[in-house]
Amino acid sequence: MATVAVIDYGMGNIRSVSKALEHVSGGTRVVVTHEAEAVLQADRVVLPGVGALQDCVSEL
């Protein structure tokens, strides 16, 4: 099973993003994480934060 990591950097509506991905993914495992190892092991990575890139970079 493929895995999508949603990076949780303490901002944004992470739950909405993860639920939307689960809804459209067709069985893909969606993991919300702030751990580098989980991101490295994922098949795909989502960095949420439309319009908030500067704040995102500051938090990372």
PyMOL Python script that loads the backbone (N, CA, C, O; Angstrom):
from pymol import cmd

cmd.read_pdbstr("""\
ATOM      1  N   MET A   1       0.843  -1.178   0.000  1.00  0.00           N
ATOM      2  CA  MET A   1       0.000   0.000   0.000  1.00  0.00           C
ATOM      3  C   MET A   1       0.890   1.244   0.000  1.00  0.00           C
ATOM      4  O   MET A   1       1.833   1.340   0.785  1.00  0.00           O
ATOM      5  N   ALA A   2       0.589   2.174  -0.868  1.00  0.00           N
ATOM      6  CA  ALA A   2       1.338   3.426  -0.946  1.00  0.00           C
ATOM      7  C   ALA A   2       1.015   4.303   0.265  1.00  0.00           C
ATOM      8  O   ALA A   2      -0.061   4.207   0.854  1.00  0.00           O
ATOM      9  N   THR A   3       1.969   5.152   0.616  1.00  0.00           N
ATOM     10  CA  THR A   3       1.807   6.053   1.750  1.00  0.00           C
ATOM     11  C   THR A   3       2.017   7.491   1.317  1.00  0.00           C
ATOM     12  O   THR A   3       2.945   7.801   0.570  1.00  0.00           O
ATOM     13  N   VAL A   4       1.135   8.372   1.799  1.00  0.00           N
ATOM     14  CA  VAL A   4       1.281   9.810   1.604  1.00  0.00           C
ATOM     15  C   VAL A   4       1.537  10.422   2.972  1.00  0.00           C
ATOM     16  O   VAL A   4       0.758  10.217   3.902  1.00  0.00           O
ATOM     17  N   ALA A   5       2.622  11.171   3.098  1.00  0.00           N
ATOM     18  CA  ALA A   5       2.919  11.878   4.340  1.00  0.00           C
ATOM     19  C   ALA A   5       2.476  13.323   4.202  1.00  0.00           C
ATOM     20  O   ALA A   5       2.867  14.016   3.262  1.00  0.00           O
ATOM     21  N   VAL A   6       1.660  13.772   5.140  1.00  0.00           N
ATOM     22  CA  VAL A   6       1.260  15.172   5.217  1.00  0.00           C
ATOM     23  C   VAL A   6       2.106  15.781   6.325  1.00  0.00           C
ATOM     24  O   VAL A   6       2.007  15.375   7.483  1.00  0.00           O
ATOM     25  N   ILE A   7       2.934  16.752   5.972  1.00  0.00           N
ATOM     26  CA  ILE A   7       3.844  17.339   6.949  1.00  0.00           C
ATOM     27  C   ILE A   7       3.077  18.288   7.863  1.00  0.00           C
ATOM     28  O   ILE A   7       2.447  19.244   7.410  1.00  0.00           O
ATOM     29  N   ASP A   8       3.146  18.001   9.150  1.00  0.00           N
ATOM     30  CA  ASP A   8       2.506  18.834  10.165  1.00  0.00           C
ATOM     31  C   ASP A   8       3.566  19.757  10.747  1.00  0.00           C
ATOM     32  O   ASP A   8       4.411  19.328  11.532  1.00  0.00           O
ATOM     33  N   TYR A   9       3.517  21.018  10.361  1.00  0.00           N
ATOM     34  CA  TYR A   9       4.485  21.998  10.859  1.00  0.00           C
ATOM     35  C   TYR A   9       3.825  22.996  11.803  1.00  0.00           C
ATOM     36  O   TYR A   9       4.354  24.081  12.045  1.00  0.00           O
ATOM     37  N   GLY A  10       2.651  22.612  12.338  1.00  0.00           N
ATOM     38  CA  GLY A  10       1.999  23.407  13.360  1.00  0.00           C
ATOM     39  C   GLY A  10       1.097  24.507  12.854  1.00  0.00           C
ATOM     40  O   GLY A  10       0.652  25.344  13.638  1.00  0.00           O
ATOM     41  N   MET A  11       0.815  24.528  11.561  1.00  0.00           N
ATOM     42  CA  MET A  11      -0.050  25.558  10.999  1.00  0.00           C
ATOM     43  C   MET A  11      -1.001  24.913  10.001  1.00  0.00           C
ATOM     44  O   MET A  11      -0.755  23.802   9.531  1.00  0.00           O
ATOM     45  N   GLY A  12      -2.070  25.600   9.683  1.00  0.00           N
ATOM     46  CA  GLY A  12      -2.996  25.121   8.668  1.00  0.00           C
ATOM     47  C   GLY A  12      -3.976  24.101   9.211  1.00  0.00           C
ATOM     48  O   GLY A  12      -3.893  23.682  10.366  1.00  0.00           O
ATOM     49  N   ASN A  13      -4.898  23.717   8.360  1.00  0.00           N
ATOM     50  CA  ASN A  13      -5.928  22.764   8.736  1.00  0.00           C
ATOM     51  C   ASN A  13      -5.516  21.374   8.253  1.00  0.00           C
ATOM     52  O   ASN A  13      -6.015  20.875   7.244  1.00  0.00           O
ATOM     53  N   ILE A  14      -4.616  20.779   8.979  1.00  0.00           N
ATOM     54  CA  ILE A  14      -4.037  19.489   8.607  1.00  0.00           C
ATOM     55  C   ILE A  14      -5.107  18.404   8.537  1.00  0.00           C
ATOM     56  O   ILE A  14      -5.056  17.544   7.658  1.00  0.00           O
ATOM     57  N   ARG A  15      -6.063  18.433   9.441  1.00  0.00           N
ATOM     58  CA  ARG A  15      -7.111  17.400   9.447  1.00  0.00           C
ATOM     59  C   ARG A  15      -7.909  17.433   8.148  1.00  0.00           C
ATOM     60  O   ARG A  15      -8.196  16.382   7.575  1.00  0.00           O
ATOM     61  N   SER A  16      -8.269  18.615   7.679  1.00  0.00           N
ATOM     62  CA  SER A  16      -9.023  18.721   6.422  1.00  0.00           C
ATOM     63  C   SER A  16      -8.218  18.179   5.250  1.00  0.00           C
ATOM     64  O   SER A  16      -8.758  17.489   4.386  1.00  0.00           O
ATOM     65  N   VAL A  17      -6.940  18.486   5.222  1.00  0.00           N
ATOM     66  CA  VAL A  17      -6.073  18.002   4.144  1.00  0.00           C
ATOM     67  C   VAL A  17      -5.988  16.482   4.181  1.00  0.00           C
ATOM     68  O   VAL A  17      -6.146  15.826   3.151  1.00  0.00           O
ATOM     69  N   SER A  18      -5.742  15.925   5.351  1.00  0.00           N
ATOM     70  CA  SER A  18      -5.602  14.468   5.440  1.00  0.00           C
ATOM     71  C   SER A  18      -6.912  13.756   5.111  1.00  0.00           C
ATOM     72  O   SER A  18      -6.896  12.721   4.445  1.00  0.00           O
ATOM     73  N   LYS A  19      -8.037  14.289   5.562  1.00  0.00           N
ATOM     74  CA  LYS A  19      -9.330  13.669   5.252  1.00  0.00           C
ATOM     75  C   LYS A  19      -9.639  13.748   3.756  1.00  0.00           C
ATOM     76  O   LYS A  19     -10.175  12.798   3.186  1.00  0.00           O
ATOM     77  N   ALA A  20      -9.308  14.862   3.122  1.00  0.00           N
ATOM     78  CA  ALA A  20      -9.522  14.993   1.676  1.00  0.00           C
ATOM     79  C   ALA A  20      -8.670  13.986   0.918  1.00  0.00           C
ATOM     80  O   ALA A  20      -9.144  13.361  -0.030  1.00  0.00           O
ATOM     81  N   LEU A  21      -7.425  13.825   1.326  1.00  0.00           N
ATOM     82  CA  LEU A  21      -6.548  12.849   0.674  1.00  0.00           C
ATOM     83  C   LEU A  21      -7.072  11.428   0.865  1.00  0.00           C
ATOM     84  O   LEU A  21      -7.055  10.633  -0.074  1.00  0.00           O
ATOM     85  N   GLU A  22      -7.531  11.105   2.061  1.00  0.00           N
ATOM     86  CA  GLU A  22      -8.105   9.777   2.302  1.00  0.00           C
ATOM     87  C   GLU A  22      -9.314   9.540   1.402  1.00  0.00           C
ATOM     88  O   GLU A  22      -9.514   8.435   0.898  1.00  0.00           O
ATOM     89  N   HIS A  23     -10.106  10.567   1.207  1.00  0.00           N
ATOM     90  CA  HIS A  23     -11.327  10.455   0.406  1.00  0.00           C
ATOM     91  C   HIS A  23     -11.028  10.172  -1.067  1.00  0.00           C
ATOM     92  O   HIS A  23     -11.745   9.399  -1.704  1.00  0.00           O
ATOM     93  N   VAL A  24      -9.993  10.782  -1.606  1.00  0.00           N
ATOM     94  CA  VAL A  24      -9.701  10.652  -3.039  1.00  0.00           C
ATOM     95  C   VAL A  24      -8.592   9.654  -3.356  1.00  0.00           C
ATOM     96  O   VAL A  24      -8.313   9.398  -4.527  1.00  0.00           O
ATOM     97  N   SER A  25      -7.963   9.093  -2.347  1.00  0.00           N
ATOM     98  CA  SER A  25      -6.754   8.303  -2.583  1.00  0.00           C
ATOM     99  C   SER A  25      -6.990   6.861  -2.999  1.00  0.00           C
ATOM    100  O   SER A  25      -6.081   6.227  -3.535  1.00  0.00           O
ATOM    101  N   GLY A  26      -8.160   6.334  -2.773  1.00  0.00           N
ATOM    102  CA  GLY A  26      -8.423   4.960  -3.173  1.00  0.00           C
ATOM    103  C   GLY A  26      -7.579   3.932  -2.450  1.00  0.00           C
ATOM    104  O   GLY A  26      -7.011   3.041  -3.080  1.00  0.00           O
ATOM    105  N   GLY A  27      -7.491   4.045  -1.140  1.00  0.00           N
ATOM    106  CA  GLY A  27      -6.779   3.044  -0.360  1.00  0.00           C
ATOM    107  C   GLY A  27      -5.369   3.413   0.032  1.00  0.00           C
ATOM    108  O   GLY A  27      -4.702   2.643   0.723  1.00  0.00           O
ATOM    109  N   THR A  28      -4.903   4.560  -0.387  1.00  0.00           N
ATOM    110  CA  THR A  28      -3.571   5.008   0.012  1.00  0.00           C
ATOM    111  C   THR A  28      -3.580   5.345   1.494  1.00  0.00           C
ATOM    112  O   THR A  28      -4.535   5.933   2.002  1.00  0.00           O
ATOM    113  N   ARG A  29      -2.521   4.972   2.176  1.00  0.00           N
ATOM    114  CA  ARG A  29      -2.384   5.281   3.604  1.00  0.00           C
ATOM    115  C   ARG A  29      -1.925   6.729   3.743  1.00  0.00           C
ATOM    116  O   ARG A  29      -0.921   7.118   3.147  1.00  0.00           O
ATOM    117  N   VAL A  30      -2.645   7.525   4.520  1.00  0.00           N
ATOM    118  CA  VAL A  30      -2.302   8.930   4.743  1.00  0.00           C
ATOM    119  C   VAL A  30      -1.798   9.068   6.173  1.00  0.00           C
ATOM    120  O   VAL A  30      -2.485   8.688   7.122  1.00  0.00           O
ATOM    121  N   VAL A  31      -0.592   9.614   6.320  1.00  0.00           N
ATOM    122  CA  VAL A  31       0.035   9.778   7.623  1.00  0.00           C
ATOM    123  C   VAL A  31       0.323  11.254   7.845  1.00  0.00           C
ATOM    124  O   VAL A  31       0.976  11.891   7.019  1.00  0.00           O
ATOM    125  N   VAL A  32      -0.159  11.802   8.955  1.00  0.00           N
ATOM    126  CA  VAL A  32       0.176  13.174   9.338  1.00  0.00           C
ATOM    127  C   VAL A  32       1.363  13.077  10.286  1.00  0.00           C
ATOM    128  O   VAL A  32       1.303  12.371  11.292  1.00  0.00           O
ATOM    129  N   THR A  33       2.448  13.790   9.963  1.00  0.00           N
ATOM    130  CA  THR A  33       3.668  13.630  10.739  1.00  0.00           C
ATOM    131  C   THR A  33       4.518  14.889  10.760  1.00  0.00           C
ATOM    132  O   THR A  33       4.416  15.751   9.888  1.00  0.00           O
ATOM    133  N   HIS A  34       5.348  14.965  11.771  1.00  0.00           N
ATOM    134  CA  HIS A  34       6.383  15.993  11.831  1.00  0.00           C
ATOM    135  C   HIS A  34       7.763  15.328  11.927  1.00  0.00           C
ATOM    136  O   HIS A  34       8.770  15.999  12.153  1.00  0.00           O
ATOM    137  N   GLU A  35       7.796  14.018  11.756  1.00  0.00           N
ATOM    138  CA  GLU A  35       9.035  13.259  11.882  1.00  0.00           C
ATOM    139  C   GLU A  35       9.685  13.032  10.518  1.00  0.00           C
ATOM    140  O   GLU A  35       9.035  12.575   9.578  1.00  0.00           O
ATOM    141  N   ALA A  36      10.956  13.351  10.426  1.00  0.00           N
ATOM    142  CA  ALA A  36      11.691  13.233   9.165  1.00  0.00           C
ATOM    143  C   ALA A  36      11.679  11.805   8.632  1.00  0.00           C
ATOM    144  O   ALA A  36      11.560  11.601   7.424  1.00  0.00           O
ATOM    145  N   GLU A  37      11.800  10.832   9.499  1.00  0.00           N
ATOM    146  CA  GLU A  37      11.857   9.432   9.060  1.00  0.00           C
ATOM    147  C   GLU A  37      10.570   9.017   8.357  1.00  0.00           C
ATOM    148  O   GLU A  37      10.619   8.314   7.348  1.00  0.00           O
ATOM    149  N   ALA A  38       9.431   9.439   8.871  1.00  0.00           N
ATOM    150  CA  ALA A  38       8.148   9.109   8.239  1.00  0.00           C
ATOM    151  C   ALA A  38       8.034   9.761   6.870  1.00  0.00           C
ATOM    152  O   ALA A  38       7.492   9.167   5.938  1.00  0.00           O
ATOM    153  N   VAL A  39       8.541  10.975   6.746  1.00  0.00           N
ATOM    154  CA  VAL A  39       8.523  11.673   5.455  1.00  0.00           C
ATOM    155  C   VAL A  39       9.425  10.945   4.463  1.00  0.00           C
ATOM    156  O   VAL A  39       9.048  10.759   3.306  1.00  0.00           O
ATOM    157  N   LEU A  40      10.591  10.539   4.899  1.00  0.00           N
ATOM    158  CA  LEU A  40      11.532   9.838   4.018  1.00  0.00           C
ATOM    159  C   LEU A  40      10.988   8.488   3.555  1.00  0.00           C
ATOM    160  O   LEU A  40      11.291   8.053   2.444  1.00  0.00           O
ATOM    161  N   GLN A  41      10.200   7.829   4.380  1.00  0.00           N
ATOM    162  CA  GLN A  41       9.658   6.516   4.035  1.00  0.00           C
ATOM    163  C   GLN A  41       8.404   6.592   3.167  1.00  0.00           C
ATOM    164  O   GLN A  41       7.999   5.587   2.585  1.00  0.00           O
ATOM    165  N   ALA A  42       7.791   7.757   3.074  1.00  0.00           N
ATOM    166  CA  ALA A  42       6.542   7.906   2.317  1.00  0.00           C
ATOM    167  C   ALA A  42       6.792   7.857   0.814  1.00  0.00           C
ATOM    168  O   ALA A  42       7.866   8.221   0.334  1.00  0.00           O
ATOM    169  N   ASP A  43       5.777   7.400   0.083  1.00  0.00           N
ATOM    170  CA  ASP A  43       5.844   7.390  -1.378  1.00  0.00           C
ATOM    171  C   ASP A  43       5.571   8.772  -1.960  1.00  0.00           C
ATOM    172  O   ASP A  43       6.099   9.130  -3.013  1.00  0.00           O
ATOM    173  N   ARG A  44       4.748   9.536  -1.267  1.00  0.00           N
ATOM    174  CA  ARG A  44       4.397  10.897  -1.682  1.00  0.00           C
ATOM    175  C   ARG A  44       4.401  11.781  -0.442  1.00  0.00           C
ATOM    176  O   ARG A  44       4.194  11.303   0.673  1.00  0.00           O
ATOM    177  N   VAL A  45       4.639  13.082  -0.647  1.00  0.00           N
ATOM    178  CA  VAL A  45       4.674  14.032   0.463  1.00  0.00           C
ATOM    179  C   VAL A  45       3.833  15.250   0.106  1.00  0.00           C
ATOM    180  O   VAL A  45       3.914  15.772  -1.006  1.00  0.00           O
ATOM    181  N   VAL A  46       3.023  15.697   1.066  1.00  0.00           N
ATOM    182  CA  VAL A  46       2.224  16.908   0.892  1.00  0.00           C
ATOM    183  C   VAL A  46       2.663  17.909   1.953  1.00  0.00           C
ATOM    184  O   VAL A  46       2.710  17.600   3.144  1.00  0.00           O
ATOM    185  N   LEU A  47       2.982  19.115   1.495  1.00  0.00           N
ATOM    186  CA  LEU A  47       3.317  20.216   2.387  1.00  0.00           C
ATOM    187  C   LEU A  47       2.192  21.239   2.259  1.00  0.00           C
ATOM    188  O   LEU A  47       2.235  22.099   1.380  1.00  0.00           O
ATOM    189  N   PRO A  48       1.173  21.152   3.139  1.00  0.00           N
ATOM    190  CA  PRO A  48       0.016  22.035   3.007  1.00  0.00           C
ATOM    191  C   PRO A  48       0.352  23.468   3.403  1.00  0.00           C
ATOM    192  O   PRO A  48       1.313  23.718   4.132  1.00  0.00           O
ATOM    193  N   GLY A  49      -0.453  24.401   2.912  1.00  0.00           N
ATOM    194  CA  GLY A  49      -0.261  25.792   3.309  1.00  0.00           C
ATOM    195  C   GLY A  49      -0.376  26.769   2.164  1.00  0.00           C
ATOM    196  O   GLY A  49       0.500  27.617   1.992  1.00  0.00           O
ATOM    197  N   VAL A  50      -1.422  26.676   1.381  1.00  0.00           N
ATOM    198  CA  VAL A  50      -1.628  27.584   0.260  1.00  0.00           C
ATOM    199  C   VAL A  50      -1.614  29.017   0.776  1.00  0.00           C
ATOM    200  O   VAL A  50      -2.352  29.357   1.701  1.00  0.00           O
ATOM    201  N   GLY A  51      -0.780  29.851   0.180  1.00  0.00           N
ATOM    202  CA  GLY A  51      -0.722  31.253   0.549  1.00  0.00           C
ATOM    203  C   GLY A  51       0.044  31.538   1.820  1.00  0.00           C
ATOM    204  O   GLY A  51       0.072  32.683   2.271  1.00  0.00           O
ATOM    205  N   ALA A  52       0.661  30.544   2.406  1.00  0.00           N
ATOM    206  CA  ALA A  52       1.360  30.741   3.673  1.00  0.00           C
ATOM    207  C   ALA A  52       2.782  30.207   3.616  1.00  0.00           C
ATOM    208  O   ALA A  52       3.310  29.742   4.626  1.00  0.00           O
ATOM    209  N   LEU A  53       3.407  30.268   2.449  1.00  0.00           N
ATOM    210  CA  LEU A  53       4.732  29.668   2.300  1.00  0.00           C
ATOM    211  C   LEU A  53       5.754  30.294   3.240  1.00  0.00           C
ATOM    212  O   LEU A  53       6.556  29.576   3.838  1.00  0.00           O
ATOM    213  N   GLN A  54       5.743  31.597   3.379  1.00  0.00           N
ATOM    214  CA  GLN A  54       6.721  32.245   4.257  1.00  0.00           C
ATOM    215  C   GLN A  54       6.570  31.766   5.700  1.00  0.00           C
ATOM    216  O   GLN A  54       7.567  31.480   6.364  1.00  0.00           O
ATOM    217  N   ASP A  55       5.334  31.678   6.188  1.00  0.00           N
ATOM    218  CA  ASP A  55       5.099  31.172   7.541  1.00  0.00           C
ATOM    219  C   ASP A  55       5.504  29.711   7.655  1.00  0.00           C
ATOM    220  O   ASP A  55       6.055  29.290   8.672  1.00  0.00           O
ATOM    221  N   CYS A  56       5.230  28.944   6.617  1.00  0.00           N
ATOM    222  CA  CYS A  56       5.602  27.533   6.586  1.00  0.00           C
ATOM    223  C   CYS A  56       7.108  27.377   6.713  1.00  0.00           C
ATOM    224  O   CYS A  56       7.586  26.594   7.534  1.00  0.00           O
ATOM    225  N   VAL A  57       7.850  28.109   5.915  1.00  0.00           N
ATOM    226  CA  VAL A  57       9.313  28.028   5.934  1.00  0.00           C
ATOM    227  C   VAL A  57       9.844  28.429   7.305  1.00  0.00           C
ATOM    228  O   VAL A  57      10.793  27.824   7.804  1.00  0.00           O
ATOM    229  N   SER A  58       9.248  29.430   7.909  1.00  0.00           N
ATOM    230  CA  SER A  58       9.677  29.870   9.240  1.00  0.00           C
ATOM    231  C   SER A  58       9.487  28.773  10.280  1.00  0.00           C
ATOM    232  O   SER A  58      10.319  28.616  11.174  1.00  0.00           O
ATOM    233  N   GLU A  59       8.398  28.014  10.170  1.00  0.00           N
ATOM    234  CA  GLU A  59       8.117  26.949  11.126  1.00  0.00           C
ATOM    235  C   GLU A  59       8.978  25.715  10.904  1.00  0.00           C
ATOM    236  O   GLU A  59       9.265  24.981  11.849  1.00  0.00           O
ATOM    237  N   LEU A  60       9.390  25.482   9.671  1.00  0.00           N
ATOM    238  CA  LEU A  60      10.224  24.315   9.384  1.00  0.00           C
ATOM    239  C   LEU A  60      11.614  24.534   9.919  1.00  0.00           C
ATOM    240  O   LEU A  60      12.474  23.665   9.778  1.00  0.00           O
TER     241      LEU A  60
END
""", "prot")
cmd.dss("prot")
cmd.show_as("cartoon", "prot")
cmd.util.cbc("prot")
cmd.orient("prot")
